[in-house]
């Protein structure tokens, strides 16, 4: 009996999941509406025969659904469709279109590997959320004073010692209450943040790659923890250029009218493509880690500072030199994590793969 392949697309929501099933000929053979529950979804796929490929979009339930279906189907693709023009949008329409793209093989997959570092991933998310919320509360507090022409330079406004003096400069009772609320929120976040950081670093230290990545100068425990939780494994990146693109450090170039006819034969024009900045579809955490590490290295004596100054002395723009240094850290991270070797400044100029 011939083994058939079914291409199933899921449009997942909190309460319901819309499914569209295509066969290899492209014909839709089934459309279903299921509850977004583990038992119902597993039973639905266990009732199918043949090889089953499943696709759904990246979202809140993506990791849970990936881990659930990986045990009952042959292939699971979590896809990223950000920036695409959707046209008419509806649950069944989205599922039908996604199943057709799964059949055509033109979906861009998002990595959802093993859940070995799931605890570290949740701890890093907690820490980053606390940092973001603290920053947001501080900016709101400072803007509250600036909106009333009260100068608030530096960080003194955030301390506890002079709060009565700052609050006295707000004559409006509503503004004063808002400032008191923001101060209370900031105090709670400042209390939680060190604890979250400690738990994150303790969990990251258990990872075998901690010593290797920690040997790279200026990474520090927080950045190493973020690298371990975000990259998960170095083997998902074949070369350093794959990591550059994922981290938003790849230069986007454009060209047009690349050929011309000379003596009746098409010949490629000898001109450089135009650069259009860095790729916008990237992981923001990794980009921040590598760029902040490069910025920290510029201000500290050492081989990376010498490398940066040498590039600037040769005529490279400062922003391009910082980008090159960030790429250097990304390539170094990938190579050391793959080889298991600690950082050696003598090998800094070795070409990384």
Buried (B, 14 or more C-beta within 10 A) or exposed (E): EEEBBBBBBBBBEEEEBBBBBBBEEEEBEEEEEBEBEEEEBBEBBEEBEEBBBBBBBBEEBBBEBBBBBBEBBEBBBBBEBEEEEEEEEEBEBBBBBBBBBBBEEEBBEBEBEEEEBEBBBEBBBBBBBBBEBBEBBBEBBBEBBEEEEEEBEEEEBBEEEEBEEBBEBBEEEEBBEBBEEBBEBBEEBBEBBEEBBEBBBEBBBEBEBBEBBBBBBBBBBBBBBBBBBBBBBBEEBEEBBEBBBBBBBBBEEEEEEEEEEEEEEEEEEEEEEEEEEBBEEBBEBBBBBBBBBBBBBBEEEEEBBEBBEEBBEEEBEEEEBBBBBBBBBBBBBBBBBBEEEEBEEEEBEEEBE
